[in-house]
């Protein structure tokens, strides 16, 4: 912890009190939770910043959506709208990225049959998804949004966060204290370097929630899942061509991103063999300006780099306004995915149990 942040410890104490009081109000029923008519699986975290939730949501969509109508409901961080927005009705109709937000737009464009709704009031958004035909709802970044009942609570924490610990806001990045993990049904440790790091993280985090009372052993928090980020594909936007990762070994690139975990993206590119000559790191959900693009293009020419590499999430914010930039510049979009390190069977069994208890049969790919 930086020494300057020590002065904020009283603020963290006040923040802790407010969080604990709010959760207690939900626990005793002063603050009400709304239940919709379909199963809700929440993917959330207890810290700010990127922990890999969206790739995990994508992984769940790919594994669950083969025989059930899925929906993703989120707040739509960074969007330029308010209220209920149907990002995709699952029938080919899409809202603009400005109204939807980058991550919901990315999911909607990637999965054409997916119903995507954004709403700051997630219970209202979930009801809209049900009206549109959703049979299962994935609640993105929903751990703190307790106004909507969820049938399964998945909490994502990076292996680094588990191993090194953190403080509550504003001293650290924690949204909630570790005691809040008692509400979790399963912890997903993300960004695990390997199985050894996963096992180390598991030994630390498992005692925090494995004794939570529940009559069904599958829901006692006895399982921890480990995942790691992998590069799935690289696409040259000007030609819409998928390029093999091996072709980028030794290539000089400029990286561009406005995401919650830019260092993870940089490491992923370097692991592919790319040489990151310059990295333009913008704030999460950054809306690119003409000046931003001009600066990037000037840097590419001045540094004589081979490619400009960005993320899918950033591409969603670039694709409408900066068409010429994407056509004329050597822009590569890196698609990432979550790969299991451990616990795949645990997650599958838990999801099947929860969905079947809601009266639905489910086949997981």
Secondary structure, 3 states (H helix, E strand, C coil): CCHHHHHHHHHHHHHHHHHHHHHHHHHHCCCCCECCCCEEEEEECCECCCCCHHHHHHHHHHHHCCCCCEEEEECCCCCCCCCCEEEEECCCCECCHHHHCHHHHHHHHHCCCCEEEECCCHHHHHHHHHHCCCCEEEEECCCCCCCECCCEEEEEEEHHHHHHCCCECCCCCECCCHHHHHHCCEEEEECCCCHHHHHHHHHHHHHHCCCCCCCCHHHCCCCEEEEEEEEEEEEECCCCEECCHHHHCCCEEEEEECCCCHHHHHHHHHHHCCEEEEEEECCCCCCCCHHHHHHHHHHHHHHCCCEEEEEHHHHHHHCCCCHHHHHHCCEEEEEEEEEEEECHHHHHHHHHHHHHHCCCCCCCC
